[in-house]
């Protein structure tokens, strides 16, 4: 029985040990972008990303005392 299990395990691991036969290529663009991004678009994009990431954490830190209370509506 153990010989049978070893044979099955050997058959399943053999393709993994040989490596993949399919070669995958990444699609990399070698040309510059069709439209250049202006400074205003860059600033707006960075502002939106910053607000998206830092906004919720800033909200939690600003309201931390009310979150510590059992009832958030009763703040002292």
C-alpha positions in Angstrom: 0.0 0.0 0.0 2.8 2.4 0.8 4.4 1.7 -2.5 1.2 2.6 -4.3 1.0 5.9 -2.4 4.7 6.7 -3.2 4.0 6.0 -6.9 1.0 8.4 -6.9 3.0 11.0 -5.0 5.9 10.7 -7.5 3.6 11.0 -10.5 2.0 14.2 -9.1 5.2 15.9 -8.1 7.1 15.0 -11.3 5.6 17.8 -13.5 6.4 20.3 -10.7 10.0 19.2 -10.6 10.4 19.4 -14.4 9.3 23.0 -14.5 6.6 24.5 -16.6 6.5 23.8 -20.3 4.5 27.0 -21.1 6.6 30.2 -21.2 4.7 33.3 -20.2 5.6 36.7 -21.5 4.7 40.0 -19.9 3.1 42.6 -22.0 5.5 45.5 -21.6 4.9 48.7 -23.6 8.2 50.1 -24.9 6.8 53.3 -26.3 6.0 56.5 -24.3 2.4 57.2 -23.3 0.1 58.6 -25.9 -1.0 61.5 -23.7 1.3 63.1 -21.2 0.0 63.7 -17.7 0.1 67.3 -16.7 1.0 68.8 -13.3 -2.6 69.6 -12.4 -3.7 66.0 -13.0 -0.7 64.8 -11.0 -1.6 67.0 -8.0 -5.3 66.0 -8.2 -4.4 62.3 -8.3 -2.0 62.5 -5.4 -4.5 64.5 -3.4 -7.2 62.0 -4.0 -5.0 59.1 -3.1 -3.8 60.8 0.1 -7.3 61.7 1.2 -8.5 58.2 0.5 -5.7 56.6 2.6 -5.3 59.2 5.3 -8.9 60.4 5.6 -10.4 57.5 7.5 -7.5 57.1 9.9 -7.5 60.9 10.6 -11.2 60.7 11.3 -10.7 57.9 13.8 -7.8 59.7 15.5 -9.8 62.9 15.7 -12.8 61.1 17.4 -10.8 58.7 19.5 -12.2 60.0 22.8 -15.8 59.5 21.7 -14.9 55.9 20.6 -13.4 55.2 24.0 -16.7 55.9 25.8 -19.2 53.2 25.9 -21.9 55.4 24.4 -20.3 57.5 21.6 -23.0 60.1 21.8 -22.2 61.1 25.4 -18.9 62.9 25.2 -17.6 64.9 28.1 
